[in-house]
Amino acid sequence: MSGIDECLLEAMKLTGARGAAVVDWTSGLALGTAGESPGGDYEVAAAEAAELARIAAEYQSFAPAAGSDWSGDSGDDTPVEDLIVTNRDSYHLLQFVRTTFDSSVFLHLWLARSDGNLALARIRLRDLARQLVLG
């Protein structure tokens, strides 16, 4: 189990990591940051990433198919696990953090496309989200 700062430091150890943040997607606030910020401003990046996360989490179009084995057994009513946004030079991974309360937090990793490994980063970010202790 780790806190926000430890989680972000671990995320920054990934090859190609340019920046990382823990963001509350309901308020759009960055709870912690490390490395560079996409666009140069952590608060703007957090608010914009939160808007994307909020859309994915709240719209039924992104919910699991009827009859799937997903269940919100941990008090989590957000069926989205993660989001990946790609552009010409980087990846943005948003990994939702499941909690026993409102699950309104996600990890945002900004990864250089030239030397980052998207698959490995996704696995590692999921592990970090599971270990993250908030509060």
C-alpha positions in Angstrom: 0.0 0.0 0.0 1.3 3.5 -0.9 0.3 7.1 -0.6 -0.1 9.5 -3.5 3.5 10.7 -3.6 4.9 7.2 -3.5 2.5 6.1 -6.2 3.5 9.0 -8.5 7.2 8.3 -8.0 6.7 4.7 -9.0 4.8 5.8 -12.1 7.6 8.1 -13.1 10.0 5.1 -13.0 8.3 3.7 -16.1 10.4 4.1 -19.3 9.1 7.1 -21.2 7.1 8.6 -18.4 6.9 12.4 -18.8 4.4 13.2 -16.1 1.9 11.7 -13.7 -0.9 13.0 -11.6 -3.6 11.7 -9.2 -6.8 13.6 -10.1 -10.3 13.8 -8.6 -12.6 13.5 -11.6 -15.6 15.1 -9.9 -13.8 18.3 -9.1 -11.1 18.3 -11.7 -8.4 18.9 -9.0 -4.9 17.4 -9.1 -4.3 15.7 -5.7 -0.7 15.2 -6.5 1.7 15.6 -9.5 5.1 14.5 -10.6 7.3 15.3 -13.7 6.1 17.5 -16.5 2.6 18.6 -17.2 0.9 18.1 -20.6 0.5 21.6 -21.9 2.6 23.1 -19.1 -0.1 23.6 -16.5 -1.0 20.8 -14.0 -4.3 22.4 -13.0 -5.5 22.8 -16.6 -4.4 19.3 -17.5 -6.1 17.8 -14.5 -9.4 19.6 -15.3 -9.3 18.6 -18.9 -8.5 14.9 -18.1 -11.2 15.0 -15.5 -13.8 16.0 -18.1 -12.8 13.1 -20.3 -12.9 10.7 -17.3 -16.3 12.0 -16.2 -17.8 11.4 -19.7 -16.5 7.9 -19.8 -17.6 7.1 -16.3 -21.1 8.5 -16.5 -22.2 7.6 -20.0 -24.0 4.3 -20.4 -22.4 3.8 -23.8 -19.2 2.9 -22.0 -20.7 0.6 -19.5 -20.1 -3.2 -19.7 -22.5 -5.2 -21.9 -25.6 -6.6 -20.4 -24.9 -10.0 -18.9 -21.2 -9.4 -18.4 -19.5 -10.5 -15.2 -18.6 -7.0 -14.0 -19.9 -6.1 -10.6 -19.4 -3.1 -8.3 -18.6 -5.3 -5.3 -16.2 -2.9 -3.8 -18.7 0.0 -3.6 -17.5 1.1 -7.0 -20.3 2.2 -9.3 -17.8 3.2 -12.1 -17.6 0.4 -14.6 -14.7 2.0 -16.6 -11.3 0.6 -15.8 -9.1 2.9 -17.8 -8.8 5.2 -20.8 -6.1 5.5 -23.4 -5.7 8.6 -25.5 -3.0 8.7 -28.2 -1.5 11.5 -30.2 1.5 11.7 -32.5 4.1 11.8 -29.8 2.6 10.5 -26.6 0.0 8.4 -24.8 -2.2 9.5 -22.0 -3.4 6.7 -19.7 -6.2 7.3 -17.2 -6.5 4.5 -14.7 -9.5 4.7 -12.4 -8.8 3.9 -8.8 -11.4 1.7 -7.1 -12.2 2.7 -3.5 -14.7 1.7 -0.9 -16.2 5.2 -1.0 -17.0 7.1 -4.2 -14.2 6.0 -6.6 -13.8 9.5 -8.0 -10.1 9.4 -8.4 -7.9 8.3 -11.4 -4.2 8.1 -12.1 -3.1 10.1 -15.2 0.2 9.0 -16.8 1.7 11.0 -19.7 4.0 8.6 -21.6 6.4 9.4 -24.5 5.4 7.4 -27.5 9.0 7.1 -28.8 10.3 5.1 -25.8 7.3 4.2 -23.7 5.8 0.7 -23.6 2.0 1.2 -23.6 1.1 -2.3 -22.6 3.6 -2.4 -19.7 2.6 1.0 -18.6 -1.1 0.0 -18.5 -0.4 -3.1 -16.4 1.9 -1.2 -14.0 -0.6 1.7 -13.6 -3.3 -0.8 -12.8 -1.1 -2.3 -10.1 -0.3 1.1 -8.7 -4.0 2.0 -8.6 -4.7 -1.1 -6.6 -2.0 -0.3 -4.1 -2.9 3.4 -3.7 -4.2 4.4 -0.3 -6.2 7.6 -0.1 -7.2 9.4 3.0 
